[in-house]
Amino acid sequence: MKSPLITTALGRFRSMAIICGINLILLVIYMIAKYAFNAFDEGNPFIVVPIAHGYFYIAYILTVLQLAVQKRISLPVIIALVAAGTIPVASFVAERKIVAKYS
């Protein structure tokens, strides 16, 4: 049985916005630790954080595009949603606004 959260385009967008937002926060923490404190050296296991963010961000963009086609969202809003995936915490705000508008 499928989870009701991923059966609709809006549900998939919500899921990916939350996943991408959490991973982006982890990426910021990783980058601060790596470059400000020189915390990681060769062979660190946390290298999966930036790699995972790349894949999650691509999936997030695809879910934004799918939602935009189904809900006929304008181009400036699409650009804002895509940009929200690159700014820490912005994807959470965007997710709340889109869900409130299209639920």
N, C-alpha and C positions, 0 to 999 in steps of 0.2 A: 504494500500500500504506500502510495506517495504521500509525502508530507504536504499539507495544504500551503505551506509557505513557498514551495517551489513549483506549484502547479500553474501559476499565472505569471505573466510578465512582470507585474508589480511585485509579486512575492520573490521572484528571482532577483529583481533589482534591489529589493530590501536586503536580501541575503548577501548579495555581492557588495553592497554599500557598507554593510556592517563588517564583513570579512576584510574588505579592502581598507576600511578605516582603522581597524585593529592592527592589521599588518603594517599600515603606514606609520602608526604610532611606534610599533616595534622597530621599524626601519629607522625612524628618527633617533630613538634611543640607541640603536646599534651604531649609527653614524657618529653620534656624539661620543659614545664610548670609544669608538675606533680612532677618531681623529683628534678629539680633545684630550683624551686620557691615554692614548696609545695602548688600548686594552687588548687588542687582538693581534696576533702575529700569524705566521704561516700555519695552515692546516686547522684553522678554527672551525668548530662545528656550527657556528652561528652564521656562516656564509649563506645558509639556506634562507635567511630572512630577506635579503635583497633579491634573491632569485625568485622566491615565492611571491614577493610583491610584484615583480614583473609579470608573472603569469596571472596573478589575481587582478591586476590592473587591466590587462587585455580582456579578461572575462567580464570585468566591470564595464568596460567600454561597449562590449557586445550586448550586455544586458541593457545598458542605456539606450543603445540604438534600437533594440527590439521594443523596448517600452515606448520610445519616441515614435516608432512606426505605428504601433497599436493605438496609442493615445493621441496621435497627431500633435506632438509637442513641437513648438517652434525652434528654429535653429539657434537663436541666442540662449534658450534654456538648455538645449542639448550641449552647447559649448560650455555653459556654466556647470552642468552636471559632470561632464568629462573633466573639467578643471578641478572640480570638487574632489576627485580621486587623487589629486596631487598635493592637496593642502591638508595637513593634519587636522582632524576633527570636522572638516568641512563636509565630508561625505555623510557624517551622522546628521548634520543640519539639513543637508540636501535631501536625505532620505526621509526625514520627518516632514519636510515641506511637500515633497512629491506625494507621499502616502496620504497626507491630509487633503491634498487637492484632488487626487484621483481615486480615492477609496469610495 
